[in-house]
Amino acid sequence: MANHKSSEKRIRGSAAKQERNKYHAKTTRNAMKELRASKNKAEASKLYSSVASMLDKLAKKNVIHKKKASNLKSSLAKHVGGLQ
C-alpha cells in the first residue's frame, strides 16, 4: 500500500485515466469491427472518417502508438477501397 499522500493521489488518478483510456480504446475497436463488417461502400467511407479520427485521438493521447494508428487506418482504408 502507498505510504505517502501524494502516491495515494497518484494511484487514484492513474486508475481514473486507465478507465477512461479503456473506454475509448474499446469504443474504437467496436467501431473498427463495425467498419470491417460493412458491405456498403458509401456507409463504410462515412464510418471510416469517424474511425480514423478516433484512432488519431488515441494516438495523440498515447493510448496507442502513432504508427499502430497509422497501420490500422491504412488497412481500413484498403478495406473501404476494395468495397463496391
Buried (B, 14 or more C-beta within 10 A) or exposed (E): EEEEEEEEEEEEEEEEEEEEBEEBBEEBEEBBEEBBEBEEBEBBBEBBEEBBEBBBBBBEEEBBEEEEBEEBBEEBEEBBEEEE
